[in-house]
Amino acid sequence: SATTAGDFTITLSNLTTLNGANWREHGLLMYYMGVDGSLANSTTLFTSIRLRGLNTWDATVQSNIISTATISASSKTTTGVTITVDVPDNNNGTVFVLCLGGNNTPNISISA
């Protein structure tokens, strides 16, 4: 978990190493709550994100449980991916992330 100020990134590493021969899939569960200083713009997201790859990991929204998350994936490698989450400008909040699946213990880093 982490506190955020505006958009934030979730960097995952140490995922199952992709070998180009077999597809792999993991899940990411993200819960975010944020608000701006005037309470004019509050956001709650509870989202399931699909992590999938053959040669490099990628991320897409699988299910928006509360509200609609907008994400983009970058820094795609055989063992990780970086996910940028778009939230309203000036929102300060807290995010909790849980990674599901895989043979390794993934490293999760959150930065605002």
C-alpha positions as CSV (number, residue, x, y, z in Angstrom):
1,S,0.0,0.0,0.0
2,A,1.1,3.6,-0.5
3,T,-0.2,7.2,-0.3
4,T,-0.5,9.0,-3.6
5,A,-0.7,12.5,-5.0
6,G,-2.4,12.5,-8.4
7,D,-1.6,9.7,-11.0
8,F,0.5,6.9,-9.7
9,T,2.5,3.9,-11.0
10,I,2.6,0.3,-9.8
11,T,5.8,-1.4,-10.8
12,L,5.8,-5.2,-10.7
13,S,9.0,-7.3,-10.9
14,N,10.0,-10.9,-10.1
15,L,6.8,-12.2,-11.9
16,T,7.1,-15.7,-13.4
17,T,9.7,-15.5,-16.2
18,L,8.1,-15.7,-19.6
19,N,9.9,-18.0,-22.1
20,G,8.0,-17.2,-25.3
21,A,6.6,-20.7,-25.5
22,N,3.7,-20.7,-23.0
23,W,1.3,-17.9,-22.1
24,R,1.1,-17.0,-18.4
25,E,-1.5,-15.0,-16.5
26,H,-1.6,-13.4,-13.1
27,G,-4.1,-11.1,-11.5
28,L,-3.8,-7.7,-9.7
29,L,-6.4,-6.4,-7.3
30,M,-6.2,-2.7,-6.8
31,Y,-8.2,-0.6,-4.2
32,Y,-7.8,3.2,-4.3
33,M,-9.5,6.1,-2.5
34,G,-8.6,9.7,-3.1
35,V,-10.0,13.2,-2.8
36,D,-8.8,16.7,-3.7
37,G,-8.4,19.4,-1.1
38,S,-11.8,21.0,-1.6
39,L,-13.8,17.7,-1.6
40,A,-15.0,18.6,-5.1
41,N,-13.5,15.5,-6.7
42,S,-13.3,12.2,-4.8
43,T,-12.5,8.9,-6.4
44,T,-12.9,5.3,-5.3
45,L,-11.6,2.5,-7.5
46,F,-11.8,-1.2,-6.9
47,T,-10.4,-2.9,-10.0
48,S,-9.2,-6.3,-11.1
49,I,-6.3,-6.0,-13.6
50,R,-5.2,-8.9,-15.8
51,L,-1.5,-9.5,-16.2
52,R,-0.8,-11.7,-19.2
53,G,2.2,-12.5,-21.4
54,L,4.0,-14.8,-23.8
55,N,7.2,-12.8,-24.4
56,T,6.6,-9.8,-22.2
57,W,4.1,-9.0,-19.5
58,D,1.2,-6.6,-20.3
59,A,-1.7,-5.3,-18.2
60,T,-5.4,-4.6,-19.0
61,V,-8.4,-3.9,-16.8
62,Q,-10.4,-7.1,-16.4
63,S,-13.2,-5.9,-14.2
64,N,-14.2,-2.5,-12.8
65,I,-15.9,-3.5,-9.5
66,I,-16.3,0.1,-8.3
67,S,-15.9,3.0,-10.8
68,T,-13.8,2.8,-14.0
69,A,-10.1,2.7,-13.8
70,T,-7.9,4.0,-16.7
71,I,-4.5,2.3,-16.9
72,S,-1.6,2.1,-19.3
73,A,1.3,-0.4,-19.3
74,S,4.9,0.3,-20.0
75,S,8.4,-1.0,-19.3
76,K,7.2,-4.5,-20.3
77,T,9.8,-7.2,-19.7
78,T,9.9,-11.0,-19.3
79,T,9.6,-10.6,-15.5
80,G,7.6,-7.4,-14.9
81,V,5.6,-4.5,-16.1
82,T,4.8,-0.9,-14.9
83,I,1.2,0.2,-14.7
84,T,0.2,3.9,-14.7
85,V,-3.2,4.6,-13.1
86,D,-4.9,7.8,-14.1
87,V,-6.8,9.6,-11.3
88,P,-8.2,13.1,-11.2
89,D,-5.6,15.9,-10.8
90,N,-4.8,16.9,-7.3
91,N,-6.3,13.8,-5.7
92,N,-4.5,12.6,-2.7
93,G,-5.2,9.1,-1.6
94,T,-4.2,5.6,-0.6
95,V,-3.8,2.6,-2.8
96,F,-3.6,-1.1,-1.8
97,V,-2.5,-3.7,-4.4
98,L,-2.5,-7.5,-4.2
99,C,-0.9,-9.7,-6.9
100,L,-2.4,-13.2,-7.5
101,G,-0.7,-16.1,-9.1
102,G,2.7,-17.2,-10.2
103,N,5.6,-19.2,-8.9
104,N,7.6,-16.3,-7.4
105,T,6.9,-13.8,-4.8
106,P,6.4,-10.6,-6.9
107,N,7.9,-7.3,-5.9
108,I,5.4,-4.4,-5.9
109,S,6.5,-0.8,-5.9
110,I,4.0,2.1,-5.9
111,S,5.0,5.7,-6.6
112,A,3.1,8.9,-7.0
